[in-house]
Amino acid sequence: MKLWLLVVSMQMCDPYEHTYDDEMDAHTSDDEMDAHTSNDETDGEMLVALYAVDIWGRHFSRAPRRTLVESGIQWVQRTLEISNDCFDMFRMRRTVFRRLHDTVQNYGLLPSRGVSTMEALGIFLWACGGPQSFRQIRNKFGHSLETISRKYSDVLNALYKMSSDTIKPKDPHFVEIHHRLREARFWPHFKDCIGAIDGSHFPAAVPASEQAKYIGRHGYTSQNVMAVCDFDMRFTFVVTGWPGSVHDTRVLQDTLITYADRFPHPPEGI
């Protein structure tokens, strides 16, 4: 910094770089010349000083931090107090939110400085329910984009771990026949069934270069998600990520090969 200022000051204070008025006499005395030179040097030093102060001020003058009317955790807590608001913002009832909050903590979701686990879950659910962009979340919760991205990933990782213990058959060997299958309208037509399977299209935000393969018969970009559920309406298997243009049959055929060890199967001999 000092060397840079020195170079600038030398360039600005060089008396040979100045052009003097035509009215100056060519026979100006040495004393008058010294006076002019002194004034030029003083002016140059003043300009350098002002420039340095300006640069210094720009470096240390930052925009004031925005003060929120209420913090992110305060907004989450206030939303949880009203049932309809909770469902509208987080897409679930208050009891489900609290149960999910307690559960994800058991799968590694930890608080950090300035962000509690409840606020982190609120950020994740509000982002997914909208959907909301990270910049909208920053405006709502008052955290940096880096913090929001990190907490979103933390909740997502916890849910991913939870899914392996949740999305699976209650009885992996299907020893007992579900009582609903014994009803007259189902028995004996569905006596060997272990669940229902279907594909569903979920809207997806896709880069322009890949949109073509994600546009299915519905006319919008989507993912074709295949899901299996039992007769208690619990999901037992889910496959995501397939482009919307892919047919359900292809998804099923690939699943039977790729996830052969995890895909629910009836007991042998049936």
C-alpha positions in Angstrom: 0.0 0.0 0.0 2.8 2.5 0.9 4.7 1.7 -2.2 1.6 2.1 -4.4 0.9 5.5 -2.8 4.5 6.5 -3.3 4.4 5.7 -7.0 1.1 7.6 -7.5 2.4 10.5 -5.5 5.6 10.6 -7.6 3.5 10.6 -10.8 1.2 13.3 -9.6 3.9 15.5 -8.0 6.4 15.5 -11.0 6.8 19.2 -11.8 7.8 18.3 -15.4 4.4 16.8 -16.0 2.6 20.1 -15.3 1.8 22.6 -18.1 2.1 26.2 -16.9 -0.1 29.1 -18.2 1.1 31.0 -21.2 1.1 34.2 -19.1 4.1 33.0 -17.2 7.3 34.9 -18.1 10.0 32.8 -19.6 12.5 34.8 -17.4 10.8 33.9 -14.1 13.2 34.1 -11.2 14.4 31.1 -9.4 12.5 32.1 -6.2 9.2 32.3 -8.2 9.9 28.9 -9.8 10.6 27.3 -6.4 7.3 28.8 -5.1 5.4 27.3 -8.0 7.1 23.9 -7.6 6.3 23.9 -3.9 2.7 24.7 -4.5 2.5 21.9 -7.1 4.0 19.4 -4.7 1.6 20.4 -2.0 -1.4 20.0 -4.3 -0.2 16.6 -5.4 0.3 15.4 -1.9 -3.2 16.6 -1.0 -4.7 14.7 -3.9 -2.8 11.5 -2.9 -4.0 11.9 0.7 -7.6 12.4 -0.4 -7.4 9.4 -2.7 -6.0 7.3 0.1 -8.7 8.3 2.5 -11.3 7.4 -0.2 -9.8 4.0 -0.8 -9.5 3.4 3.0 -13.1 4.4 3.5 -14.4 2.0 0.8 -12.6 -0.9 2.4 -14.0 -0.4 5.8 -17.4 1.0 5.1 -19.7 -2.0 4.6 -23.5 -2.0 4.2 -25.2 -2.2 7.5 -26.5 -5.7 8.5 -30.3 -5.9 7.9 -32.3 -6.1 11.1 -35.2 -8.5 10.9 -38.5 -7.7 12.5 -38.4 -11.3 13.9 -35.7 -13.9 13.7 -36.0 -17.1 11.7 -36.7 -19.3 14.7 -39.2 -16.8 16.0 -41.1 -17.0 12.7 -41.0 -20.8 12.8 -42.3 -20.9 16.4 -45.1 -18.4 15.6 -46.1 -20.4 12.6 -46.3 -23.5 14.7 -48.8 -21.8 17.0 -51.4 -21.7 14.3 -52.5 -24.9 12.7 -53.5 -23.5 9.3 -50.3 -21.4 9.0 -48.2 -24.5 9.9 -49.9 -26.5 7.1 -49.7 -23.7 4.6 -46.0 -23.0 5.2 -44.6 -26.4 6.1 -47.2 -28.7 4.3 -47.8 -30.7 7.5 -49.6 -30.5 10.8 -48.0 -29.2 13.9 -47.8 -32.7 15.5 -46.2 -34.1 12.5 -43.6 -31.3 12.4 -42.6 -31.8 16.0 -42.4 -35.6 15.6 -40.3 -35.2 12.5 -38.1 -32.7 14.3 -37.5 -35.2 17.1 -36.8 -38.0 14.6 -34.3 -36.2 12.4 -32.2 -35.3 15.5 -31.8 -39.1 16.0 -30.3 -39.3 12.5 -27.6 -36.7 12.9 -29.2 -33.3 12.6 -27.3 -31.0 15.0 -27.7 -27.4 15.9 -25.0 -24.9 15.0 -24.1 -21.4 16.1 -27.1 -19.2 15.4 -29.3 -22.0 13.8 -31.2 -24.5 15.9 -32.4 -27.8 14.6 -36.0 -26.6 14.6 -35.1 -23.6 12.5 -33.1 -25.8 10.1 -36.1 -28.1 9.6 -38.3 -25.0 9.1 -35.9 -23.7 6.4 -35.9 -27.1 4.6 -39.7 -27.6 4.7 -40.4 -24.0 3.7 -38.0 -24.3 0.8 -39.5 -27.5 -0.5 -43.1 -26.5 0.1 -43.0 -23.3 -2.0 -40.7 -24.0 -3.6 -38.5 -21.1 -2.4 -35.1 -20.2 -3.7 -32.1 -19.8 -1.3 -32.2 -16.0 -1.8 -35.8 -15.9 -0.7 -34.8 -18.0 2.3 -32.0 -15.6 3.1 -34.4 -12.7 3.0 -36.9 -14.6 5.3 -34.5 -16.0 7.8 -31.6 -13.5 7.7 -28.8 -16.1 7.3 -26.1 -16.2 4.6 -26.5 -18.3 1.5 -23.6 -20.5 2.7 -25.4 -21.2 6.0 -28.7 -21.8 4.3 -27.1 -24.3 1.8 -25.3 -26.1 4.6 -28.4 -26.4 6.9 -30.5 -27.5 3.9 -28.0 -30.3 3.2 -27.8 -31.3 6.8 -31.6 -31.8 7.0 -31.6 -33.6 3.6 -28.8 -36.0 4.8 -30.7 -36.8 8.0 -33.9 -37.5 6.0 -31.9 -39.7 3.6 -30.6 -41.8 6.5 -34.1 -42.0 8.0 -35.6 -43.2 4.7 -33.7 -46.5 4.9 -35.4 -47.3 8.2 -38.8 -45.9 7.2 -39.4 -46.8 3.5 -39.4 -50.6 3.8 -41.9 -53.4 4.3 -43.1 -53.8 7.8 -42.7 -57.5 7.4 -39.9 -58.1 4.8 -40.8 -61.8 4.4 -44.6 -61.2 4.1 -45.4 -64.2 6.3 -48.9 -63.0 7.1 -51.7 -62.1 4.7 -53.0 -58.6 5.3 -56.5 -58.7 6.9 -57.9 -56.4 4.2 -57.2 -58.9 1.6 -59.5 -61.3 3.3 -62.5 -59.1 2.7 -65.0 -60.5 0.2 -64.3 -57.9 -2.5 -60.6 -58.8 -2.5 -60.5 -62.5 -1.6 -59.4 -64.7 -3.4 -58.5 -62.4 -6.3 -55.7 -60.6 -4.5 -54.7 -63.3 -2.0 -51.0 -63.2 -3.1 -50.6 -59.4 -3.4 -48.1 -57.7 -1.2 -48.8 -54.1 -2.2 -49.5 -51.7 -5.0 -47.1 -50.1 -7.4 -47.4 -47.1 -9.7 -45.5 -44.2 -11.3 -46.2 -40.5 -10.7 -44.8 -37.4 -12.3 -43.4 -34.6 -10.1 -42.6 -31.2 -11.6 -38.8 -30.6 -11.7 -36.6 -27.6 -12.4 -34.2 -28.6 -15.1 -31.4 -26.8 -17.0 -32.4 -25.7 -20.5 -29.9 -28.0 -22.1 -31.7 -31.1 -20.6 -35.3 -30.1 -20.6 -36.2 -32.1 -23.7 -35.8 -35.5 -22.1 -37.7 -34.4 -18.9 -40.8 -33.3 -20.8 -43.3 -36.1 -20.7 -46.8 -36.6 -21.9 -48.1 -34.0 -19.5 -46.2 -31.2 -21.3 -43.9 -30.0 -18.5 -40.5 -31.0 -17.1 -40.9 -33.7 -14.5 -39.3 -36.7 -12.8 -41.0 -40.1 -13.2 -41.1 -41.5 -9.6 -42.0 -45.1 -9.0 -43.4 -46.0 -5.6 -44.6 -49.2 -3.9 -47.0 -49.1 -0.9 -48.6 -51.7 1.3 -52.2 -52.1 2.3 -51.8 -49.7 5.2 -50.8 -46.9 2.8 -47.2 -47.0 3.9 -44.4 -46.6 1.3 -42.2 -49.7 1.1 -40.0 -48.8 -1.9 -39.3 -45.6 -4.0 -37.2 -44.9 -7.0 -36.6 -41.3 -8.1 -34.6 -39.4 -10.7 -35.9 -40.8 -14.0 -36.7 -38.2 -16.6 -40.4 -37.5 -17.3 -40.2 -38.8 -20.8 -39.3 -42.3 -19.6 -42.1 -44.9 -19.6 -43.2 -46.6 -16.4 -42.3 -50.0 -17.8 -38.7 -49.1 -18.4 -38.4 -47.7 -14.8 -39.8 -51.0 -13.4 -37.6 -53.2 -15.6 -34.5 -51.3 -14.6 -35.5 -51.4 -10.9 -35.9 -55.2 -10.9 -32.3 -55.5 -12.0 -30.6 -52.6 -10.2 -32.3 -53.0 -6.9 -33.0 -56.7 -7.0 -31.8 -57.2 -3.4 -34.1 -54.5 -2.0 -37.2 -54.6 -4.2 -40.1 -56.1 -2.3 -40.9 -59.7 -3.5 -43.6 -62.1 -2.5 -42.5 -65.2 -0.5 -40.9 -67.9 -2.6 -43.4 -70.4 -4.0 -46.2 -67.9 -4.5 
